[in-house]
Amino acid sequence: MSKKIFVKVKTGTKEDKVIPPPLRLVPEDEEWYTVSTKERPVEGRANEAVAKLLAKHFKLPRSQVRLISGATSKRKVFEISV
């Protein structure tokens, strides 16, 4: 089973962190996480850093987090395999 995670990425920040979407009584189709990383978007380093941060946040191995859309965009879609 897999789940899509929608992510807004901020690169070059002072600290690495994952901010989950706000809790809502009625879930939306797309709930966006905000992920901040110290890495710059050079040669895929920021994408790898975001994937590692998401894996840590969801307590999963890095191999279960895969970028499926938005490799060169600030808005990305990751697939989490559970």
C-alpha positions in Angstrom: 0.0 0.0 0.0 1.2 3.5 -0.7 0.2 7.0 0.1 0.9 10.3 -1.8 2.4 13.1 0.2 2.2 16.7 -1.2 5.2 18.8 -0.2 6.1 22.5 -0.4 9.9 22.7 -0.1 12.0 25.6 1.3 15.7 25.2 0.5 18.8 26.9 2.1 17.1 27.3 5.5 18.9 27.4 8.9 17.4 24.1 10.0 15.9 20.9 8.6 12.3 20.4 9.6 9.0 18.9 8.5 5.7 20.8 9.2 2.6 18.7 8.8 -0.6 20.2 7.3 -3.0 21.7 9.9 -5.5 19.4 11.3 -9.0 19.8 9.8 -12.3 18.2 10.6 -12.9 17.6 6.9 -9.8 16.4 5.1 -9.0 18.0 1.8 -8.0 16.1 -1.3 -4.4 17.5 -1.1 -2.9 18.2 2.3 0.5 20.0 1.9 3.4 19.4 4.2 6.1 22.1 4.4 9.7 20.7 4.5 12.6 23.0 5.1 16.1 21.9 4.4 19.6 23.4 4.7 20.5 21.9 1.3 20.5 23.9 -1.9 18.7 22.7 -5.0 21.9 21.6 -6.8 22.3 18.2 -8.5 19.3 16.8 -6.6 20.7 17.3 -3.2 17.6 19.1 -1.9 15.3 16.3 -3.2 17.4 13.7 -1.4 17.4 15.7 1.8 13.7 16.1 1.7 13.2 12.4 1.1 15.4 11.6 4.1 13.5 14.1 6.3 10.2 12.6 5.3 11.5 9.1 6.0 12.6 10.2 9.4 9.3 12.0 10.1 7.2 8.9 9.2 9.7 6.6 10.9 10.4 4.6 7.7 13.5 3.5 5.9 14.6 6.0 3.1 13.9 3.3 0.5 10.2 3.6 1.2 10.0 7.3 0.2 10.1 8.0 -3.5 9.8 11.3 -5.4 7.2 10.9 -8.1 6.6 14.4 -9.3 8.2 17.9 -9.1 11.9 17.1 -9.3 12.7 20.7 -10.3 9.8 22.4 -8.6 9.2 23.7 -5.1 6.0 21.7 -5.0 6.6 18.0 -5.0 4.7 14.7 -4.7 6.3 11.9 -2.8 5.0 8.3 -2.5 5.3 6.7 0.9 5.2 2.8 0.8 3.8 1.3 3.9 
